[in-house]
Amino acid sequence: MFNYIIGKIVAQENNYIVVENNQIGYTIYVANPFSFELNADAKVYLYNQVREDEYTLYGFKSEDERNLFLKLINVKGLGPKMAMPMLATGSIAGIIDAIDRENILYLTKFPKIGEKLARQIILDLKGKLASKQDINLSGDFDELVSVLESLGYKRAEIKKVLPKVNASLEIEAQIKEALKLMLK
């Protein structure tokens, strides 16, 4: 299993990029190939799918994006080729929010995802995506998250305000800042 590859992006097509590493070009299917800078070095996180007749690499800009992809492809009826267009929006938070809010209309806007599959996604993933790992917290916010949860706030609410909280503040100031943002 490959975790990531670092190399030069030498080609971009509609649904894949080619990454050159040690004079070998790897075709990697990505959600949005044009989000990678051509002729620049990049770190691409990988998922490799091995089947009887094919070996396919899927690439992601971040570990969070890959983690969401892995959870999506575990939903019955949702394979990698259906999950990739979902990630093309570039909004991991938007997808997670739609699942947590049971927003079927948002999920059905993606190709090949009908109402039945949208309901299955919600059934399988609701409440399972907003873990500390998915929020991508640095160690600076672990204590803040614990305090806010003890005050009765849900992870989805906390996740929305964390990017606006100054990580360099003392914990007491972080709590005050987060509570102000929660009350808005």
GROMACS elastic network, one bead per residue, 0.5 to 0.9 nm:
[ bonds ]
;  ai    aj funct       b0    kb
    1    46     6  0.86728   500
    1    47     6  0.76924   500
    1    48     6  0.67025   500
    2     5     6  0.78145   500
    2    45     6  0.83779   500
    2    46     6  0.62147   500
    2    47     6  0.69673   500
    2    48     6  0.69277   500
    3    44     6  0.87196   500
    3    45     6  0.59312   500
    3    46     6  0.53946   500
    3    47     6  0.71835   500
    3    48     6  0.89248   500
    4    43     6  0.67177   500
    4    44     6  0.54303   500
    4    46     6  0.50589   500
    4    47     6  0.83914   500
    4    59     6  0.82856   500
    4    60     6  0.89496   500
    5    19     6  0.81865   500
    5    21     6  0.77882   500
    5    42     6  0.81029   500
    5    43     6  0.57188   500
    5    44     6  0.53856   500
    5    45     6  0.65487   500
    5    46     6  0.73167   500
    6    19     6  0.79936   500
    6    20     6  0.84900   500
    6    21     6  0.69459   500
    6    41     6  0.68971   500
    6    42     6  0.55986   500
    6    44     6  0.63757   500
    6    45     6  0.88279   500
    7    19     6  0.56322   500
    7    20     6  0.53545   500
    7    22     6  0.81544   500
    7    40     6  0.81081   500
    7    41     6  0.52113   500
    7    42     6  0.56954   500
    7    43     6  0.67577   500
    7    44     6  0.82934   500
    8    18     6  0.82798   500
    8    19     6  0.54129   500
    8    20     6  0.52173   500
    8    21     6  0.68381   500
    8    38     6  0.78923   500
    8    39     6  0.58883   500
    8    40     6  0.52990   500
    8    42     6  0.61983   500
    8    43     6  0.88736   500
    9    12     6  0.76569   500
    9    17     6  0.68349   500
    9    18     6  0.58516   500
    9    20     6  0.64528   500
    9    36     6  0.74553   500
    9    37     6  0.69672   500
    9    38     6  0.52591   500
    9    39     6  0.51319   500
    9    40     6  0.57267   500
    9    41     6  0.63022   500
    9    42     6  0.69057   500
   10    17     6  0.76042   500
   10    18     6  0.56799   500
   10    19     6  0.59704   500
   10    20     6  0.65144   500
   10    25     6  0.81943   500
   10    38     6  0.61188   500
   10    39     6  0.53770   500
   10    40     6  0.79530   500
   11    16     6  0.83877   500
   11    17     6  0.55276   500
   11    18     6  0.50203   500
   11    19     6  0.74307   500
   11    38     6  0.66870   500
   11    39     6  0.79090   500
   12    15     6  0.79482   500
   12    16     6  0.61366   500
   12    18     6  0.65524   500
   12    33     6  0.58832   500
   12    34     6  0.68251   500
   12    36     6  0.83305   500
   12    38     6  0.72046   500
   13    16     6  0.53494   500
   13    17     6  0.61513   500
   13    18     6  0.85880   500
   13    33     6  0.67248   500
   13    34     6  0.82385   500
   14    17     6  0.84684   500
   14    32     6  0.80086   500
   14    33     6  0.67641   500
   14    34     6  0.83758   500
   15    28     6  0.86392   500
   15    29     6  0.57831   500
   15    30     6  0.59168   500
   15    31     6  0.66313   500
   15    32     6  0.68213   500
   15    33     6  0.61264   500
   16    27     6  0.66006   500
   16    28     6  0.54118   500
   16    30     6  0.52528   500
   16    31     6  0.78732   500
   16    32     6  0.79059   500
   16    33     6  0.56973   500
   16    58     6  0.85405   500
   16    59     6  0.85819   500
   17    26     6  0.80630   500
   17    27     6  0.59053   500
   17    28     6  0.54177   500
   17    29     6  0.64306   500
   17    30     6  0.70014   500
   17    33     6  0.58473   500
   17    34     6  0.86069   500
   17    36     6  0.83001   500
   17    59     6  0.87369   500
   18    25     6  0.58886   500
   18    26     6  0.52802   500
   18    28     6  0.61248   500
   18    29     6  0.87362   500
   19    24     6  0.80296   500
   19    25     6  0.54363   500
   19    26     6  0.51311   500
   19    27     6  0.66914   500
   19    28     6  0.73706   500
   19    41     6  0.87112   500
   19    42     6  0.83939   500
   19    44     6  0.87425   500
   20    23     6  0.60236   500
   20    24     6  0.53641   500
   20    26     6  0.62312   500
   21    24     6  0.53685   500
   21    25     6  0.65012   500
   21    26     6  0.77510   500
   22    25     6  0.84011   500
   26    57     6  0.82691   500
   27    56     6  0.82779   500
   27    57     6  0.70501   500
   27    58     6  0.87453   500
   28    44     6  0.89345   500
   28    46     6  0.82741   500
   28    56     6  0.74925   500
   28    57     6  0.50026   500
   28    58     6  0.53129   500
   28    59     6  0.57050   500
   29    32     6  0.88682   500
   29    33     6  0.80098   500
   29    56     6  0.78075   500
   29    57     6  0.61814   500
   29    59     6  0.58573   500
   29    60     6  0.88244   500
   29    84     6  0.85605   500
   30    33     6  0.57577   500
   30    57     6  0.88106   500
   30    58     6  0.58354   500
   30    59     6  0.50221   500
   30    60     6  0.63637   500
   30    61     6  0.88324   500
   30    84     6  0.69207   500
   30    87     6  0.89001   500
   30    88     6  0.82869   500
   31    35     6  0.89202   500
   31    58     6  0.86628   500
   31    59     6  0.78976   500
   31    60     6  0.76119   500
   31    83     6  0.86573   500
   31    85     6  0.58195   500
   31    86     6  0.78284   500
   31    87     6  0.57549   500
   31    89     6  0.82971   500
   31    90     6  0.84403   500
   32    35     6  0.56731   500
   32    36     6  0.78691   500
   32    84     6  0.85838   500
   32    85     6  0.82925   500
   32    87     6  0.80692   500
   32    88     6  0.53006   500
   32    89     6  0.83115   500
   32    90     6  0.81633   500
   33    36     6  0.58709   500
   33    37     6  0.87655   500
   34    37     6  0.69827   500
   34    38     6  0.81141   500
   35    61     6  0.87138   500
   36    40     6  0.82291   500
   36    42     6  0.76418   500
   36    61     6  0.83245   500
   37    40     6  0.56551   500
   37    41     6  0.80931   500
   37    42     6  0.80356   500
   38    41     6  0.84732   500
   42    61     6  0.87289   500
   43    60     6  0.88581   500
   43    61     6  0.73168   500
   43    62     6  0.87084   500
   44    59     6  0.57501   500
   44    60     6  0.56335   500
   44    61     6  0.56253   500
   44    62     6  0.74772   500
   45    58     6  0.82338   500
   45    59     6  0.54745   500
   45    61     6  0.62896   500
   45    62     6  0.63195   500
   45    63     6  0.64205   500
   45    65     6  0.88932   500
   45    66     6  0.70710   500
   46    57     6  0.65234   500
   46    58     6  0.56120   500
   46    60     6  0.63829   500
   46    63     6  0.88440   500
   46    66     6  0.74579   500
   47    56     6  0.83331   500
   47    57     6  0.58519   500
   47    58     6  0.51229   500
   47    59     6  0.64996   500
   47    60     6  0.84091   500
   47    66     6  0.74612   500
   47    70     6  0.83469   500
   48    55     6  0.71316   500
   48    56     6  0.56781   500
   48    58     6  0.61976   500
   48    59     6  0.87316   500
   49    54     6  0.80698   500
   49    55     6  0.58851   500
   49    56     6  0.51675   500
   49    57     6  0.63758   500
   49    58     6  0.78396   500
   49    80     6  0.89548   500
   50    53     6  0.81510   500
   50    54     6  0.62014   500
   50    56     6  0.65219   500
   50    57     6  0.88063   500
   51    54     6  0.51342   500
   51    55     6  0.61756   500
   51    56     6  0.83926   500
   52    55     6  0.82173   500
   58    66     6  0.89368   500
   58    80     6  0.83641   500
   58    84     6  0.87093   500
   59    66     6  0.77751   500
   60    63     6  0.72083   500
   60    64     6  0.87082   500
   60    65     6  0.61303   500
   60    66     6  0.58216   500
   61    64     6  0.85851   500
   61    65     6  0.69062   500
   61    66     6  0.80750   500
   62    65     6  0.52912   500
   62    66     6  0.65292   500
   62    67     6  0.87574   500
   63    66     6  0.50168   500
   63    67     6  0.60570   500
   63    68     6  0.86476   500
   63   134     6  0.89969   500
   64    67     6  0.50162   500
   64    68     6  0.62581   500
   64    69     6  0.85914   500
   64    92     6  0.79405   500
   64   133     6  0.78570   500
   64   134     6  0.59386   500
   64   135     6  0.81394   500
   64   136     6  0.71501   500
   65    68     6  0.52746   500
   65    69     6  0.62536   500
   65    70     6  0.87673   500
   65    87     6  0.74150   500
   65    90     6  0.87802   500
   65    92     6  0.66515   500
   65   134     6  0.89001   500
   66    70     6  0.61810   500
   66    71     6  0.86972   500
   67    70     6  0.51420   500
   67    71     6  0.63865   500
   67    72     6  0.86790   500
   67   134     6  0.75239   500
   68    71     6  0.51602   500
   68    72     6  0.61329   500
   68    73     6  0.87420   500
   68    87     6  0.85831   500
   68    92     6  0.75003   500
   68    96     6  0.85624   500
   68   129     6  0.76503   500
   68   134     6  0.79126   500
   69    72     6  0.50190   500
   69    73     6  0.62110   500
   69    74     6  0.87227   500
   69    80     6  0.77547   500
   69    83     6  0.64125   500
   69    84     6  0.74650   500
   69    86     6  0.88665   500
   69    87     6  0.76157   500
   70    73     6  0.53859   500
   70    74     6  0.65297   500
   70    80     6  0.86844   500
   70    83     6  0.89929   500
   71    74     6  0.53095   500
   71    75     6  0.70865   500
   71   125     6  0.76552   500
   71   129     6  0.83245   500
   72    75     6  0.55534   500
   72    76     6  0.89893   500
   72    78     6  0.68331   500
   72    79     6  0.78588   500
   72    80     6  0.82560   500
   72    83     6  0.63436   500
   72   121     6  0.74482   500
   72   125     6  0.80219   500
   73    76     6  0.76645   500
   73    77     6  0.81787   500
   73    78     6  0.53690   500
   73    79     6  0.50139   500
   73    80     6  0.59032   500
   73    82     6  0.83830   500
   73    83     6  0.65539   500
   74    77     6  0.84729   500
   74    78     6  0.71640   500
   74    79     6  0.78146   500
   74   124     6  0.87001   500
   75    78     6  0.55366   500
   75    79     6  0.79955   500
   75   117     6  0.87640   500
   75   120     6  0.71062   500
   75   121     6  0.61032   500
   75   124     6  0.64489   500
   75   125     6  0.80346   500
   76    79     6  0.82058   500
   76   117     6  0.82884   500
   76   120     6  0.73832   500
   76   121     6  0.81877   500
   76   124     6  0.86449   500
   77   117     6  0.70869   500
   77   120     6  0.85509   500
   78    81     6  0.81455   500
   78    82     6  0.60480   500
   78    83     6  0.66965   500
   78   113     6  0.84928   500
   78   117     6  0.76976   500
   78   121     6  0.84332   500
   79    82     6  0.54515   500
   79    83     6  0.61975   500
   79    84     6  0.88051   500
   80    84     6  0.60613   500
   81    84     6  0.56600   500
   81    85     6  0.74366   500
   82    85     6  0.61415   500
   82    86     6  0.71968   500
   82   110     6  0.83422   500
   82   111     6  0.72033   500
   82   112     6  0.68682   500
   82   113     6  0.77190   500
   83    86     6  0.52746   500
   83    87     6  0.67095   500
   84    87     6  0.52391   500
   84    88     6  0.64273   500
   85    89     6  0.74201   500
   85   110     6  0.67846   500
   85   111     6  0.71798   500
   86    89     6  0.62806   500
   86    90     6  0.84072   500
   86    91     6  0.89186   500
   86    92     6  0.89842   500
   86    95     6  0.77843   500
   86   107     6  0.83158   500
   86   110     6  0.61330   500
   86   111     6  0.82522   500
   87    90     6  0.57081   500
   87    91     6  0.70327   500
   87    92     6  0.69586   500
   87    95     6  0.82337   500
   88    91     6  0.79557   500
   89    92     6  0.80062   500
   89    94     6  0.86095   500
   89    95     6  0.88193   500
   90    93     6  0.88981   500
   90    94     6  0.86617   500
   91    94     6  0.50728   500
   91    95     6  0.65598   500
   91    96     6  0.87657   500
   92    95     6  0.53251   500
   92    96     6  0.62735   500
   92    97     6  0.85401   500
   93    96     6  0.51025   500
   93    97     6  0.59034   500
   93    98     6  0.84807   500
   93   135     6  0.87807   500
   93   159     6  0.88580   500
   93   160     6  0.87668   500
   94    97     6  0.50670   500
   94    98     6  0.60921   500
   94    99     6  0.86466   500
   95    98     6  0.51034   500
   95    99     6  0.62756   500
   95   100     6  0.86560   500
   95   106     6  0.82498   500
   95   107     6  0.77049   500
   96    99     6  0.51741   500
   96   100     6  0.61449   500
   96   101     6  0.85341   500
   96   125     6  0.87735   500
   96   126     6  0.82242   500
   96   127     6  0.89351   500
   96   129     6  0.64747   500
   96   130     6  0.74810   500
   96   156     6  0.89120   500
   97   100     6  0.50987   500
   97   101     6  0.59536   500
   97   102     6  0.82872   500
   97   103     6  0.81923   500
   97   156     6  0.75983   500
   98   101     6  0.51889   500
   98   102     6  0.58239   500
   98   104     6  0.74691   500
   98   105     6  0.87717   500
   98   106     6  0.64525   500
   98   107     6  0.70155   500
   98   122     6  0.85911   500
   99   102     6  0.50001   500
   99   103     6  0.62434   500
   99   104     6  0.79502   500
   99   106     6  0.89265   500
   99   107     6  0.78912   500
   99   118     6  0.86161   500
   99   121     6  0.72783   500
   99   122     6  0.52350   500
   99   123     6  0.87350   500
   99   125     6  0.70213   500
   99   126     6  0.56154   500
   99   127     6  0.81809   500
   99   129     6  0.87548   500
  100   103     6  0.77768   500
  100   122     6  0.72673   500
  100   125     6  0.80410   500
  100   126     6  0.50022   500
  100   127     6  0.60533   500
  100   128     6  0.87367   500
  100   129     6  0.83479   500
  100   130     6  0.88854   500
  100   156     6  0.81508   500
  101   104     6  0.87964   500
  101   122     6  0.87701   500
  101   126     6  0.81857   500
  102   105     6  0.88214   500
  102   107     6  0.89341   500
  102   118     6  0.87672   500
  102   119     6  0.79711   500
  102   122     6  0.61767   500
  102   123     6  0.89455   500
  102   126     6  0.77858   500
  103   106     6  0.55674   500
  103   107     6  0.66793   500
  103   108     6  0.89443   500
  103   118     6  0.86378   500
  103   122     6  0.85724   500
  104   107     6  0.51475   500
  104   108     6  0.60717   500
  104   109     6  0.87742   500
  104   114     6  0.88622   500
  104   115     6  0.66561   500
  104   118     6  0.58295   500
  104   119     6  0.69079   500
  104   122     6  0.82969   500
  105   108     6  0.53267   500
  105   109     6  0.66145   500
  105   115     6  0.81243   500
  105   118     6  0.85675   500
  106   109     6  0.55990   500
  106   110     6  0.78838   500
  106   118     6  0.89978   500
  107   110     6  0.60893   500
  107   113     6  0.70157   500
  107   114     6  0.81188   500
  107   115     6  0.81844   500
  107   117     6  0.89056   500
  107   118     6  0.58190   500
  107   119     6  0.89940   500
  107   121     6  0.87631   500
  108   111     6  0.75022   500
  108   112     6  0.79664   500
  108   113     6  0.51401   500
  108   114     6  0.53073   500
  108   115     6  0.61911   500
  108   117     6  0.83622   500
  108   118     6  0.63210   500
  109   112     6  0.87397   500
  109   113     6  0.72964   500
  109   114     6  0.83746   500
  110   113     6  0.57635   500
  110   114     6  0.84479   500
  111   114     6  0.83333   500
  112   117     6  0.88991   500
  113   116     6  0.79628   500
  113   117     6  0.58442   500
  113   118     6  0.63599   500
  114   117     6  0.54598   500
  114   118     6  0.60997   500
  114   119     6  0.86709   500
  115   119     6  0.61494   500
  115   120     6  0.86310   500
  116   119     6  0.52361   500
  116   120     6  0.63661   500
  116   121     6  0.88240   500
  117   121     6  0.61776   500
  117   122     6  0.86408   500
  118   121     6  0.50935   500
  118   122     6  0.63262   500
  118   123     6  0.86109   500
  119   122     6  0.51036   500
  119   123     6  0.60473   500
  119   124     6  0.85911   500
  120   124     6  0.60508   500
  120   125     6  0.84094   500
  121   124     6  0.52731   500
  121   125     6  0.58685   500
  121   126     6  0.77417   500
  122   125     6  0.53410   500
  122   126     6  0.51141   500
  122   127     6  0.89035   500
  123   126     6  0.60813   500
  124   127     6  0.89944   500
  124   128     6  0.82272   500
  125   128     6  0.52557   500
  125   129     6  0.65670   500
  126   129     6  0.69808   500
  127   130     6  0.65621   500
  127   131     6  0.85836   500
  127   156     6  0.89266   500
  128   131     6  0.68755   500
  129   133     6  0.89097   500
  129   134     6  0.63947   500
  129   135     6  0.85496   500
  130   133     6  0.78508   500
  130   134     6  0.56591   500
  130   135     6  0.61081   500
  130   155     6  0.62271   500
  130   156     6  0.64796   500
  130   159     6  0.78099   500
  131   134     6  0.51885   500
  131   135     6  0.62153   500
  131   136     6  0.86333   500
  131   155     6  0.75927   500
  132   135     6  0.50981   500
  132   136     6  0.62903   500
  132   137     6  0.62386   500
  132   142     6  0.82422   500
  132   145     6  0.87461   500
  132   155     6  0.85909   500
  133   136     6  0.51753   500
  133   137     6  0.68779   500
  134   137     6  0.80173   500
  135   155     6  0.87488   500
  135   159     6  0.62938   500
  135   162     6  0.89900   500
  137   140     6  0.75133   500
  137   141     6  0.61011   500
  137   142     6  0.69559   500
  137   162     6  0.84889   500
  138   141     6  0.59824   500
  138   142     6  0.72673   500
  138   167     6  0.89783   500
  139   142     6  0.54833   500
  139   143     6  0.81506   500
  140   143     6  0.72943   500
  140   144     6  0.79476   500
  140   167     6  0.61664   500
  140   168     6  0.81478   500
  140   171     6  0.87651   500
  141   144     6  0.50122   500
  141   145     6  0.60623   500
  141   146     6  0.85988   500
  141   162     6  0.78759   500
  141   167     6  0.72028   500
  141   171     6  0.86040   500
  141   174     6  0.87088   500
  142   145     6  0.52814   500
  142   146     6  0.63540   500
  142   147     6  0.88075   500
  143   146     6  0.51117   500
  143   147     6  0.62467   500
  143   148     6  0.86973   500
  143   171     6  0.75626   500
  144   147     6  0.51580   500
  144   148     6  0.61838   500
  144   149     6  0.85402   500
  144   171     6  0.67585   500
  144   172     6  0.88086   500
  144   174     6  0.70265   500
  144   175     6  0.63556   500
  144   178     6  0.84805   500
  145   148     6  0.52011   500
  145   149     6  0.60438   500
  145   150     6  0.85351   500
  145   155     6  0.80664   500
  145   158     6  0.70061   500
  145   159     6  0.88483   500
  145   162     6  0.87193   500
  146   149     6  0.51600   500
  146   150     6  0.61483   500
  146   151     6  0.87097   500
  147   150     6  0.51027   500
  147   151     6  0.63946   500
  147   152     6  0.89754   500
  147   175     6  0.77773   500
  148   151     6  0.50338   500
  148   152     6  0.66473   500
  148   153     6  0.56990   500
  148   154     6  0.81540   500
  148   155     6  0.88179   500
  148   158     6  0.72996   500
  148   175     6  0.76894   500
  148   178     6  0.83833   500
  148   179     6  0.82299   500
  149   152     6  0.51166   500
  149   154     6  0.63307   500
  149   155     6  0.73057   500
  149   158     6  0.81543   500
  150   153     6  0.73742   500
  153   156     6  0.83990   500
  153   157     6  0.65289   500
  153   158     6  0.67854   500
  153   182     6  0.88803   500
  154   157     6  0.54073   500
  154   158     6  0.63461   500
  154   159     6  0.86756   500
  155   159     6  0.58768   500
  155   160     6  0.86388   500
  156   159     6  0.51406   500
  156   160     6  0.65579   500
  157   160     6  0.54189   500
  157   161     6  0.69484   500
  157   182     6  0.75281   500
  158   161     6  0.55217   500
  158   162     6  0.62511   500
  158   178     6  0.82285   500
  158   182     6  0.79638   500
  159   162     6  0.55155   500
  159   163     6  0.77528   500
  160   163     6  0.70446   500
  160   164     6  0.82310   500
  160   182     6  0.88958   500
  161   164     6  0.54701   500
  161   165     6  0.67163   500
  161   178     6  0.64868   500
  161   181     6  0.64030   500
  161   182     6  0.70218   500
  162   165     6  0.52695   500
  162   166     6  0.84303   500
  162   167     6  0.89116   500
  162   178     6  0.73322   500
  163   166     6  0.79542   500
  163   167     6  0.89495   500
  164   177     6  0.86768   500
  164   178     6  0.80611   500
  164   181     6  0.81778   500
  165   168     6  0.89242   500
  165   169     6  0.85652   500
  165   174     6  0.63963   500
  165   175     6  0.88070   500
  165   177     6  0.64227   500
  165   178     6  0.62658   500
  165   181     6  0.86175   500
  166   169     6  0.58952   500
  166   173     6  0.88536   500
  166   174     6  0.67793   500
  166   177     6  0.81612   500
  167   170     6  0.81028   500
  167   171     6  0.87665   500
  167   174     6  0.73239   500
  168   174     6  0.86040   500
  169   172     6  0.79883   500
  169   173     6  0.58934   500
  169   174     6  0.59041   500
  170   173     6  0.54166   500
  170   174     6  0.62492   500
  170   175     6  0.87829   500
  171   175     6  0.61416   500
  171   176     6  0.86774   500
  172   175     6  0.51757   500
  172   176     6  0.63779   500
  172   177     6  0.87020   500
  173   176     6  0.50831   500
  173   177     6  0.60861   500
  173   178     6  0.84920   500
  174   177     6  0.50933   500
  174   178     6  0.59937   500
  174   179     6  0.85026   500
  175   178     6  0.51051   500
  175   179     6  0.60427   500
  175   180     6  0.85766   500
  176   179     6  0.51904   500
  176   180     6  0.62342   500
  176   181     6  0.87038   500
  177   180     6  0.52300   500
  177   181     6  0.63685   500
  177   182     6  0.87222   500
  178   181     6  0.50918   500
  178   182     6  0.61294   500
  178   183     6  0.87491   500
  179   183     6  0.62625   500
  179   184     6  0.88688   500
  180   183     6  0.53256   500
  180   184     6  0.66564   500
  181   184     6  0.53943   500
